[in-house]
Amino acid sequence: MNQEVAAKRLSELGNATRLAIFRYLVKVGPEGVPVGQIQKALEIPASTLSHHISRLVSVGLIKQQRASRTLYCTTQYDSLRELIDFLQSECCAGVPECK
């Protein structure tokens, strides 16, 4: 992962509402949940939720899939792992006892 992609992802997670949405999706697991369930659980107005979800989708942190009339959101765990790995990649560089 390059620094620009990491910065964009971290920027989107820097918003309290988007961070709450992302954390909720991480908690529910890889099967994801309908958008309506996110709205109900986090008490976010539909138009606001749609805006925040689209921002998370745009940086690859979540994806949306339609099943009939229901729109599901799921965490992109590979993107999350890449971001975590990027943040840890130079952790304690040159300090062997730190790792």
PyMOL commands that place a pseudoatom at each C-alpha (Angstrom):
pseudoatom trace, name=CA, resn=MET, resi=1, chain=A, elem=C, hetatm=0, pos=[0.000, 0.000, 0.000]
pseudoatom trace, name=CA, resn=ASN, resi=2, chain=A, elem=C, hetatm=0, pos=[1.307, 3.436, -0.804]
pseudoatom trace, name=CA, resn=GLN, resi=3, chain=A, elem=C, hetatm=0, pos=[1.141, 6.416, 1.503]
pseudoatom trace, name=CA, resn=GLU, resi=4, chain=A, elem=C, hetatm=0, pos=[-1.506, 8.252, -0.555]
pseudoatom trace, name=CA, resn=VAL, resi=5, chain=A, elem=C, hetatm=0, pos=[-3.989, 5.357, -0.351]
pseudoatom trace, name=CA, resn=ALA, resi=6, chain=A, elem=C, hetatm=0, pos=[-3.339, 4.971, 3.370]
pseudoatom trace, name=CA, resn=ALA, resi=7, chain=A, elem=C, hetatm=0, pos=[-3.868, 8.699, 3.921]
pseudoatom trace, name=CA, resn=LYS, resi=8, chain=A, elem=C, hetatm=0, pos=[-7.200, 8.626, 2.061]
pseudoatom trace, name=CA, resn=ARG, resi=9, chain=A, elem=C, hetatm=0, pos=[-8.445, 5.659, 4.063]
pseudoatom trace, name=CA, resn=LEU, resi=10, chain=A, elem=C, hetatm=0, pos=[-7.352, 7.164, 7.351]
pseudoatom trace, name=CA, resn=SER, resi=11, chain=A, elem=C, hetatm=0, pos=[-8.943, 10.471, 6.379]
pseudoatom trace, name=CA, resn=GLU, resi=12, chain=A, elem=C, hetatm=0, pos=[-12.303, 8.808, 5.808]
pseudoatom trace, name=CA, resn=LEU, resi=13, chain=A, elem=C, hetatm=0, pos=[-12.021, 6.991, 9.142]
pseudoatom trace, name=CA, resn=GLY, resi=14, chain=A, elem=C, hetatm=0, pos=[-11.197, 10.345, 10.761]
pseudoatom trace, name=CA, resn=ASN, resi=15, chain=A, elem=C, hetatm=0, pos=[-14.891, 11.228, 10.726]
pseudoatom trace, name=CA, resn=ALA, resi=16, chain=A, elem=C, hetatm=0, pos=[-16.744, 10.024, 13.835]
pseudoatom trace, name=CA, resn=THR, resi=17, chain=A, elem=C, hetatm=0, pos=[-19.823, 8.842, 11.921]
pseudoatom trace, name=CA, resn=ARG, resi=18, chain=A, elem=C, hetatm=0, pos=[-17.816, 6.939, 9.301]
pseudoatom trace, name=CA, resn=LEU, resi=19, chain=A, elem=C, hetatm=0, pos=[-15.661, 5.393, 12.009]
pseudoatom trace, name=CA, resn=ALA, resi=20, chain=A, elem=C, hetatm=0, pos=[-18.810, 4.239, 13.839]
pseudoatom trace, name=CA, resn=ILE, resi=21, chain=A, elem=C, hetatm=0, pos=[-20.195, 2.719, 10.628]
pseudoatom trace, name=CA, resn=PHE, resi=22, chain=A, elem=C, hetatm=0, pos=[-16.917, 0.961, 9.867]
pseudoatom trace, name=CA, resn=ARG, resi=23, chain=A, elem=C, hetatm=0, pos=[-16.527, -0.376, 13.408]
pseudoatom trace, name=CA, resn=TYR, resi=24, chain=A, elem=C, hetatm=0, pos=[-20.101, -1.651, 13.345]
pseudoatom trace, name=CA, resn=LEU, resi=25, chain=A, elem=C, hetatm=0, pos=[-19.485, -3.488, 10.084]
pseudoatom trace, name=CA, resn=VAL, resi=26, chain=A, elem=C, hetatm=0, pos=[-16.248, -4.986, 11.403]
pseudoatom trace, name=CA, resn=LYS, resi=27, chain=A, elem=C, hetatm=0, pos=[-18.129, -6.253, 14.456]
pseudoatom trace, name=CA, resn=VAL, resi=28, chain=A, elem=C, hetatm=0, pos=[-20.913, -7.936, 12.480]
pseudoatom trace, name=CA, resn=GLY, resi=29, chain=A, elem=C, hetatm=0, pos=[-18.451, -9.942, 10.416]
pseudoatom trace, name=CA, resn=PRO, resi=30, chain=A, elem=C, hetatm=0, pos=[-17.893, -10.868, 6.797]
pseudoatom trace, name=CA, resn=GLU, resi=31, chain=A, elem=C, hetatm=0, pos=[-21.537, -11.624, 6.012]
pseudoatom trace, name=CA, resn=GLY, resi=32, chain=A, elem=C, hetatm=0, pos=[-22.385, -7.922, 6.289]
pseudoatom trace, name=CA, resn=VAL, resi=33, chain=A, elem=C, hetatm=0, pos=[-25.719, -6.327, 7.082]
pseudoatom trace, name=CA, resn=PRO, resi=34, chain=A, elem=C, hetatm=0, pos=[-28.483, -4.466, 5.276]
pseudoatom trace, name=CA, resn=VAL, resi=35, chain=A, elem=C, hetatm=0, pos=[-28.139, -0.689, 5.182]
pseudoatom trace, name=CA, resn=GLY, resi=36, chain=A, elem=C, hetatm=0, pos=[-31.380, -0.402, 7.172]
pseudoatom trace, name=CA, resn=GLN, resi=37, chain=A, elem=C, hetatm=0, pos=[-29.853, -2.376, 10.034]
pseudoatom trace, name=CA, resn=ILE, resi=38, chain=A, elem=C, hetatm=0, pos=[-26.884, 0.016, 10.171]
pseudoatom trace, name=CA, resn=GLN, resi=39, chain=A, elem=C, hetatm=0, pos=[-29.284, 2.954, 10.173]
pseudoatom trace, name=CA, resn=LYS, resi=40, chain=A, elem=C, hetatm=0, pos=[-31.323, 1.489, 13.005]
pseudoatom trace, name=CA, resn=ALA, resi=41, chain=A, elem=C, hetatm=0, pos=[-28.341, 0.409, 15.114]
pseudoatom trace, name=CA, resn=LEU, resi=42, chain=A, elem=C, hetatm=0, pos=[-26.482, 3.711, 14.822]
pseudoatom trace, name=CA, resn=GLU, resi=43, chain=A, elem=C, hetatm=0, pos=[-29.543, 5.987, 14.568]
pseudoatom trace, name=CA, resn=ILE, resi=44, chain=A, elem=C, hetatm=0, pos=[-28.270, 7.815, 11.491]
pseudoatom trace, name=CA, resn=PRO, resi=45, chain=A, elem=C, hetatm=0, pos=[-30.683, 9.475, 9.030]
pseudoatom trace, name=CA, resn=ALA, resi=46, chain=A, elem=C, hetatm=0, pos=[-30.876, 7.617, 5.702]
pseudoatom trace, name=CA, resn=SER, resi=47, chain=A, elem=C, hetatm=0, pos=[-29.459, 10.428, 3.556]
pseudoatom trace, name=CA, resn=THR, resi=48, chain=A, elem=C, hetatm=0, pos=[-26.568, 10.991, 5.956]
pseudoatom trace, name=CA, resn=LEU, resi=49, chain=A, elem=C, hetatm=0, pos=[-25.837, 7.272, 6.120]
pseudoatom trace, name=CA, resn=SER, resi=50, chain=A, elem=C, hetatm=0, pos=[-25.821, 7.013, 2.333]
pseudoatom trace, name=CA, resn=HIS, resi=51, chain=A, elem=C, hetatm=0, pos=[-23.281, 9.834, 2.083]
pseudoatom trace, name=CA, resn=HIS, resi=52, chain=A, elem=C, hetatm=0, pos=[-20.947, 8.271, 4.641]
pseudoatom trace, name=CA, resn=ILE, resi=53, chain=A, elem=C, hetatm=0, pos=[-21.220, 4.786, 3.156]
pseudoatom trace, name=CA, resn=SER, resi=54, chain=A, elem=C, hetatm=0, pos=[-20.330, 6.105, -0.287]
pseudoatom trace, name=CA, resn=ARG, resi=55, chain=A, elem=C, hetatm=0, pos=[-17.195, 7.733, 1.144]
pseudoatom trace, name=CA, resn=LEU, resi=56, chain=A, elem=C, hetatm=0, pos=[-16.111, 4.435, 2.737]
pseudoatom trace, name=CA, resn=VAL, resi=57, chain=A, elem=C, hetatm=0, pos=[-16.839, 2.577, -0.503]
pseudoatom trace, name=CA, resn=SER, resi=58, chain=A, elem=C, hetatm=0, pos=[-14.807, 5.105, -2.511]
pseudoatom trace, name=CA, resn=VAL, resi=59, chain=A, elem=C, hetatm=0, pos=[-11.617, 4.278, -0.595]
pseudoatom trace, name=CA, resn=GLY, resi=60, chain=A, elem=C, hetatm=0, pos=[-12.221, 0.526, -0.600]
pseudoatom trace, name=CA, resn=LEU, resi=61, chain=A, elem=C, hetatm=0, pos=[-12.926, 0.015, 3.091]
pseudoatom trace, name=CA, resn=ILE, resi=62, chain=A, elem=C, hetatm=0, pos=[-16.413, -1.397, 2.549]
pseudoatom trace, name=CA, resn=LYS, resi=63, chain=A, elem=C, hetatm=0, pos=[-18.429, -2.715, -0.368]
pseudoatom trace, name=CA, resn=GLN, resi=64, chain=A, elem=C, hetatm=0, pos=[-22.105, -2.865, -1.144]
pseudoatom trace, name=CA, resn=GLN, resi=65, chain=A, elem=C, hetatm=0, pos=[-24.016, -5.717, -2.747]
pseudoatom trace, name=CA, resn=ARG, resi=66, chain=A, elem=C, hetatm=0, pos=[-27.639, -5.868, -3.705]
pseudoatom trace, name=CA, resn=ALA, resi=67, chain=A, elem=C, hetatm=0, pos=[-29.694, -8.973, -2.973]
pseudoatom trace, name=CA, resn=SER, resi=68, chain=A, elem=C, hetatm=0, pos=[-33.129, -8.447, -4.491]
pseudoatom trace, name=CA, resn=ARG, resi=69, chain=A, elem=C, hetatm=0, pos=[-34.366, -5.223, -2.879]
pseudoatom trace, name=CA, resn=THR, resi=70, chain=A, elem=C, hetatm=0, pos=[-31.890, -5.220, -0.016]
pseudoatom trace, name=CA, resn=LEU, resi=71, chain=A, elem=C, hetatm=0, pos=[-28.536, -3.446, -0.128]
pseudoatom trace, name=CA, resn=TYR, resi=72, chain=A, elem=C, hetatm=0, pos=[-25.876, -5.111, 2.055]
pseudoatom trace, name=CA, resn=CYS, resi=73, chain=A, elem=C, hetatm=0, pos=[-22.676, -3.517, 3.317]
pseudoatom trace, name=CA, resn=THR, resi=74, chain=A, elem=C, hetatm=0, pos=[-19.607, -5.560, 4.164]
pseudoatom trace, name=CA, resn=THR, resi=75, chain=A, elem=C, hetatm=0, pos=[-16.145, -4.762, 5.399]
pseudoatom trace, name=CA, resn=GLN, resi=76, chain=A, elem=C, hetatm=0, pos=[-13.287, -5.169, 2.960]
pseudoatom trace, name=CA, resn=TYR, resi=77, chain=A, elem=C, hetatm=0, pos=[-11.061, -7.048, 5.394]
pseudoatom trace, name=CA, resn=ASP, resi=78, chain=A, elem=C, hetatm=0, pos=[-8.160, -7.188, 2.927]
pseudoatom trace, name=CA, resn=SER, resi=79, chain=A, elem=C, hetatm=0, pos=[-8.142, -3.383, 2.811]
pseudoatom trace, name=CA, resn=LEU, resi=80, chain=A, elem=C, hetatm=0, pos=[-8.261, -3.212, 6.594]
pseudoatom trace, name=CA, resn=ARG, resi=81, chain=A, elem=C, hetatm=0, pos=[-5.330, -5.637, 6.877]
pseudoatom trace, name=CA, resn=GLU, resi=82, chain=A, elem=C, hetatm=0, pos=[-3.344, -3.645, 4.308]
pseudoatom trace, name=CA, resn=LEU, resi=83, chain=A, elem=C, hetatm=0, pos=[-3.916, -0.459, 6.292]
pseudoatom trace, name=CA, resn=ILE, resi=84, chain=A, elem=C, hetatm=0, pos=[-2.901, -2.076, 9.580]
pseudoatom trace, name=CA, resn=ASP, resi=85, chain=A, elem=C, hetatm=0, pos=[0.183, -3.597, 7.962]
pseudoatom trace, name=CA, resn=PHE, resi=86, chain=A, elem=C, hetatm=0, pos=[1.100, -0.216, 6.478]
pseudoatom trace, name=CA, resn=LEU, resi=87, chain=A, elem=C, hetatm=0, pos=[0.838, 1.451, 9.890]
pseudoatom trace, name=CA, resn=GLN, resi=88, chain=A, elem=C, hetatm=0, pos=[2.944, -1.257, 11.533]
pseudoatom trace, name=CA, resn=SER, resi=89, chain=A, elem=C, hetatm=0, pos=[5.484, -1.655, 8.730]
pseudoatom trace, name=CA, resn=GLU, resi=90, chain=A, elem=C, hetatm=0, pos=[8.114, 0.563, 10.292]
pseudoatom trace, name=CA, resn=CYS, resi=91, chain=A, elem=C, hetatm=0, pos=[7.163, 0.101, 13.905]
pseudoatom trace, name=CA, resn=CYS, resi=92, chain=A, elem=C, hetatm=0, pos=[10.269, 0.364, 16.038]
pseudoatom trace, name=CA, resn=ALA, resi=93, chain=A, elem=C, hetatm=0, pos=[12.514, 0.251, 12.965]
pseudoatom trace, name=CA, resn=GLY, resi=94, chain=A, elem=C, hetatm=0, pos=[15.999, -0.510, 14.160]
pseudoatom trace, name=CA, resn=VAL, resi=95, chain=A, elem=C, hetatm=0, pos=[14.897, -1.406, 17.696]
pseudoatom trace, name=CA, resn=PRO, resi=96, chain=A, elem=C, hetatm=0, pos=[14.895, -5.243, 17.782]
pseudoatom trace, name=CA, resn=GLU, resi=97, chain=A, elem=C, hetatm=0, pos=[13.562, -5.544, 21.333]
pseudoatom trace, name=CA, resn=CYS, resi=98, chain=A, elem=C, hetatm=0, pos=[10.486, -3.528, 20.388]
pseudoatom trace, name=CA, resn=LYS, resi=99, chain=A, elem=C, hetatm=0, pos=[9.051, -6.135, 18.005]
for i in range(1, 99): cmd.bond("trace and resi %d" % i, "trace and resi %d" % (i + 1))
show_as sticks, trace
zoom trace
